Amino acid sequence: MSKQSDEFSAQREALNDIILNRDDINIKRFFALDGAVYRDGALSAKTKELLGLSASLVLRCDDCISYHVIQAHKNGVTDQEFDEVMSIGLVVGGSITIPHIRRAYKLWTGLSE
């Protein structure tokens, strides 16, 4: 892992702890559902992370992109698979996604070193 991904993951976990230590059952249910949908099922966890990455790219959510880049790497996504997902996100989302693609590649490259 890279320093950037370690910092992102630590901050995400700390912030999630703050939220999940509250008493709101609806938030807890949503977080549980969010985690559950990315587990292996009819589609592999790897495929689901790639879908999440593409959707996050189109929606231009940098935190979401970073999370899915890290998870994709952990799930064994290859450079070629990553490139194809980035190209799909670019075609669907248009040129406005380019700054987000740049940051995704920066993180991906750091994870692969």
Buried (B, 14 or more C-beta within 10 A) or exposed (E): EBEBBEEBBEEBEEEEEEEEEEEEEEEBEEEEEEEEEBEEEEBEBBBBBBBBBBBBBBEBBBEBBBBBBBBBBBBEBEEEBBEBBBEBBBEEBEEEBEEBBEBBBEBBEBBEE
